Amino acid sequence: MTLLHSSDWHLGKSLFQKSLLADQEAALEDFRRLVETEKPHAVLLAGDLYDRSVPPEDAVKLLDRFLSEVVLTMKVPVIMIPGNHDSSTRVGMGAPLLRAAGLHVFSTPESVTEPVRIEAGGVKTAIYAIPYLEPSEWAFFLSKPLRTHADALSAILEHLKPQLENDRKEGRRTVLILH
């Protein structure tokens, strides 16, 4: 099974008031060609897709073109999460609708319990994607006090433990995506 992983694109970033969008577009084209060449079973995008929670319109269009090409044209599923620079609400907009097309966006606490299961070459895999959210958001979902990101991660893994154990019993390998 082949999985391609990337993160921290920070689309829309500027340095010294100079946009990096043309450079980012070239980098995404290189990555798109890698996807085309390698033909992975999935692409994993682990957050910080954008450089800020309200990204510039050109950055949104660039990501949209990349995802459309990979998911719709190449038919390669993409599994992605927001990072600390992204808005989980904005990145997750339309997630249930997009899932049917092959774009699996994990942006809410509830989404962690719905792994993407892939089987290829006799290998069964469950991919769990844990979005970057504040400990208070996880605390509300898990109904327990959580003060730090480390506390939240421990609680999330404890919450997923029965599912992870079941995946192991069924012979699935586990992949966790975090930012």
N, C-alpha and C positions, 0 to 999 in steps of 0.2 A: 504494500500500500504506500502510495506517495502522497505526502501532505506538504504543501509549501506554506511557510509562515513568514509574516512580516508585521511590522508595527511601527509606530512613531513616525508617521509620514508628515505630520504637522502641516497639512495642506493649507495654503493661505498665509504662511509665515513670511515676514519681511525682515530683512536685516539692514540696519542703517537706512531705513525708508525705501529700500529697494525690494520689490517683490521677487520672491523665489519661485513663482508659479511656473515660469518657462522651464526652469531646472527640474521642478517637481513633475511637470508633464513629461519631460524626457525620461526621468527615472521610472515613472509609471509605464511608459511605453516599453522600456527595457524589461520591467517586471511582467508586463503583458506578454511579451515575446517569450519569456521564460516559462510562463504558464502554457503558452502554445506549444513550446518545444517539449517540456517535461510531461504534459498531460496528467497533472496530479488528480487524485481522487477528490481533493478539496483544497481550497486556499483558506488559511486561517489568518485573520487580521486582528491583532491584539491591542487595539486602542490607539488613542491619539491620532486619529485619522485627520483631524483638523488641528489647527494651532490654537483655536479658541472656541468657546462654546457657541458663539454666534459667528460662524465663518463667513468670509467674503463670498459673494455669489459665484465668482469664477472658480473658487475652490470646490464649491458644492457641485458645479457643473462638471469639473474635472473628475471628481470621484464618481459621479453618476455615469459618465462615459466609460470609465474603467470598469465599473461593476456591470454595466449593461453588456459590454464586450465579453467579459469573462463568463458571466452567468447566462446571458441569453444567447450569445453567438457561439461561444466555445462550449457551453453546457457544463461548466465546471462549477460545482457548488462553492459558495463563499460563506464562511462562518465568521462573524465579526462581533466585536464588543466595543463600547465606548471606553476611552481612557479618561484620565483626569483632566485633560484639556477639552474634551468633547462634552456636549450636552447629551446626557443619556436619553432625554425626551426627544430631542431633534434627531439623533442618530436612529432611535428606535421607531420613528414615525412610520406607520404602515407595516410594521414587522410581521404581523400575522398574514397579511396579503402577500408580502414579498417571499415568505417561506415557501409558498407553493411554486414560485418561479425558481427557487434554488438559492435565494439569498437569505441566510439564517442570521438574523440580528438578535442578539441577546442584550437587552438594555434595561430589564426590570428584574427585581428579585425573583419574581415568579418564574421567569424564563429559565433559570438555572436547572429546574427540574425536568426540562424537556430536551435531553441531549440529542445530538444528531448522530444517528447510527448508520455506519457505512460498512459494507462488506465488499471486499475486493481481494482477489487472489487467495481465497480461503482464510483471510484475516477479517475478523469481526472487531469493529471499533466503536466505542461510544465516546463522542466528543462533547464534553461539558464546557460551556463558556460562561465565565463568571464576570459580569460587567463591573467596571470600576464605579462604585457608589460609596457614598459616605457611610460610616459606621451607623449613624442614626437611621438611615434608610433600611439597612440590614436588620437593625434592632427592632424596628417596627414590624418588618416582615416575619422575623423569627420569634417575636414576642419575648425578647430577653435583652437585658442591658448590655450594650457593647460600646466601648469607649474608643478603641483603636482599630486600625485596619487589620492588625494581627488577630485581635479578638474576633473580628467579623469573619476572617478567613477560617479560623478554627471552628466557629459556629456553623458556617456554611458547609464545611466538609463533614461535620457531625450530622447536619441535616441531610446531606446526600449519602451518608454511610449506607443505609439500606439499599439504595439504588446501585451504588458502587459495588457492594457485595454481590448483589444479584447479577450485575454485569460480569463479574469475575466468575461466578458459578456457571453462567451461560457461555463462558469462553471468550468474552469480549475484552479487548485491551482498552485502557482508559487514557484519554487525552484531556488535560485541563488547559483551558485558555484563560489567562489572567493578564492584567496590565500592572 
